[in-house]
Amino acid sequence: MRIGELSSRTGVNAHQLRYYEAQGLLEAERGANGYRKYGESAVLRVKQIRHLLGAGLSSEDIAYLLPCAAGEAPELIGCPELLAAMRARLQRLDDQLDRLARSRDALADYIDAAERMGSRTYPPFEDTDQQPVPA
């Protein structure tokens, strides 16, 4: 099938399909006319890619994982290299969540402190023409 048909069957635009191909995630043969030709398995492969992207994996991660993928969801065969890569990605996400939680807590503390100050201005301005600059 050509790229337009693959696009219609998967709901993924042709530009993205070409990107997947450039990243080594999707393979196409070239016809004598230079057009891409995809096999029937490309539909499943694109669905796998979309699911893995939805899990927050990068195209580099996905290229590594796809050889171990089976089914549309996909199910991933638990080879040691695959598990190590997924655990590393999960750890990076956990680290990001921890940093975000700390930032959120610090911001909430600043807001609470500012609200406790009430209508007082800080720093106090002696010249009534000067006003605090809003953030």
DATABEL-V43676 format. One record per residue. N is the residue number from 1. OMEGA is omega in whole degrees, 0 to 359 (none if undefined). NEAR is the number of other ideal C-beta (glycine too) atoms within 8 Angstrom. D_CENTER is the distance of its C-alpha to the mean C-alpha in whole Angstrom. Layout:
n=N omega=OMEGA near=NEAR d_center=D_CENTER
n=N omega=OMEGA near=NEAR d_center=D_CENTER
This chain:
n=1 omega=179 near=9 d_center=28
n=2 omega=188 near=9 d_center=27
n=3 omega=179 near=12 d_center=24
n=4 omega=179 near=7 d_center=25
n=5 omega=178 near=8 d_center=26
n=6 omega=178 near=15 d_center=23
n=7 omega=180 near=12 d_center=21
n=8 omega=184 near=7 d_center=23
n=9 omega=183 near=8 d_center=23
n=10 omega=183 near=11 d_center=19
n=11 omega=180 near=5 d_center=18
n=12 omega=185 near=9 d_center=16
n=13 omega=185 near=6 d_center=18
n=14 omega=179 near=8 d_center=19
n=15 omega=179 near=6 d_center=18
n=16 omega=179 near=8 d_center=14
n=17 omega=177 near=15 d_center=17
n=18 omega=177 near=9 d_center=18
n=19 omega=178 near=9 d_center=15
n=20 omega=179 near=12 d_center=14
n=21 omega=180 near=12 d_center=18
n=22 omega=179 near=6 d_center=18
n=23 omega=180 near=10 d_center=15
n=24 omega=181 near=5 d_center=18
n=25 omega=186 near=11 d_center=16
n=26 omega=180 near=11 d_center=18
n=27 omega=177 near=6 d_center=22
n=28 omega=172 near=10 d_center=25
n=29 omega=176 near=8 d_center=28
n=30 omega=176 near=7 d_center=30
n=31 omega=179 near=8 d_center=33
n=32 omega=180 near=3 d_center=36
n=33 omega=179 near=4 d_center=35
n=34 omega=180 near=5 d_center=32
n=35 omega=176 near=8 d_center=30
n=36 omega=175 near=10 d_center=27
n=37 omega=181 near=10 d_center=28
n=38 omega=174 near=12 d_center=26
n=39 omega=180 near=7 d_center=27
n=40 omega=181 near=5 d_center=27
n=41 omega=180 near=6 d_center=24
n=42 omega=179 near=13 d_center=22
n=43 omega=179 near=10 d_center=21
n=44 omega=182 near=9 d_center=20
n=45 omega=179 near=11 d_center=18
n=46 omega=178 near=14 d_center=16
n=47 omega=177 near=10 d_center=16
n=48 omega=180 near=14 d_center=15
n=49 omega=182 near=13 d_center=12
n=50 omega=178 near=10 d_center=11
n=51 omega=181 near=11 d_center=11
n=52 omega=174 near=14 d_center=9
n=53 omega=179 near=10 d_center=6
n=54 omega=177 near=6 d_center=7
n=55 omega=177 near=6 d_center=7
n=56 omega=180 near=6 d_center=4
n=57 omega=178 near=9 d_center=6
n=58 omega=178 near=5 d_center=6
n=59 omega=177 near=10 d_center=9
n=60 omega=176 near=7 d_center=12
n=61 omega=183 near=11 d_center=11
n=62 omega=178 near=14 d_center=11
n=63 omega=180 near=10 d_center=14
n=64 omega=186 near=10 d_center=16
n=65 omega=188 near=14 d_center=15
n=66 omega=178 near=12 d_center=16
n=67 omega=180 near=5 d_center=20
n=68 omega=184 near=10 d_center=20
n=69 omega=175 near=12 d_center=19
n=70 omega=178 near=7 d_center=21
n=71 omega=185 near=8 d_center=21
n=72 omega=189 near=7 d_center=19
n=73 omega=335 near=6 d_center=17
n=74 omega=169 near=10 d_center=17
n=75 omega=182 near=7 d_center=19
n=76 omega=178 near=10 d_center=19
n=77 omega=188 near=8 d_center=22
n=78 omega=175 near=7 d_center=22
n=79 omega=186 near=7 d_center=23
n=80 omega=180 near=6 d_center=24
n=81 omega=179 near=7 d_center=21
n=82 omega=180 near=13 d_center=19
n=83 omega=179 near=9 d_center=19
n=84 omega=180 near=8 d_center=19
n=85 omega=180 near=11 d_center=16
n=86 omega=177 near=10 d_center=14
n=87 omega=178 near=8 d_center=16
n=88 omega=179 near=8 d_center=15
n=89 omega=179 near=11 d_center=12
n=90 omega=179 near=8 d_center=13
n=91 omega=178 near=8 d_center=15
n=92 omega=178 near=8 d_center=13
n=93 omega=178 near=9 d_center=11
n=94 omega=178 near=8 d_center=15
n=95 omega=178 near=8 d_center=16
n=96 omega=179 near=8 d_center=13
n=97 omega=178 near=8 d_center=14
n=98 omega=179 near=8 d_center=18
n=99 omega=179 near=8 d_center=18
n=100 omega=180 near=8 d_center=16
n=101 omega=178 near=8 d_center=19
n=102 omega=178 near=8 d_center=22
n=103 omega=180 near=8 d_center=21
n=104 omega=180 near=8 d_center=21
n=105 omega=179 near=8 d_center=25
n=106 omega=179 near=8 d_center=26
n=107 omega=178 near=8 d_center=25
n=108 omega=177 near=8 d_center=27
n=109 omega=178 near=8 d_center=30
n=110 omega=179 near=8 d_center=30
n=111 omega=179 near=8 d_center=30
n=112 omega=180 near=8 d_center=33
n=113 omega=180 near=8 d_center=35
n=114 omega=179 near=7 d_center=35
n=115 omega=178 near=7 d_center=36
n=116 omega=179 near=6 d_center=39
n=117 omega=177 near=7 d_center=40
n=118 omega=185 near=5 d_center=41
n=119 omega=178 near=3 d_center=42
n=120 omega=177 near=6 d_center=44
n=121 omega=178 near=7 d_center=42
n=122 omega=351 near=6 d_center=41
n=123 omega=180 near=4 d_center=42
n=124 omega=181 near=6 d_center=46
n=125 omega=180 near=9 d_center=47
n=126 omega=179 near=3 d_center=51
n=127 omega=184 near=5 d_center=51
n=128 omega=177 near=4 d_center=50
n=129 omega=181 near=4 d_center=49
n=130 omega=179 near=5 d_center=46
n=131 omega=176 near=5 d_center=43
n=132 omega=178 near=6 d_center=39
n=133 omega=179 near=4 d_center=37
n=134 omega=180 near=3 d_center=34
n=135 omega=none near=2 d_center=30
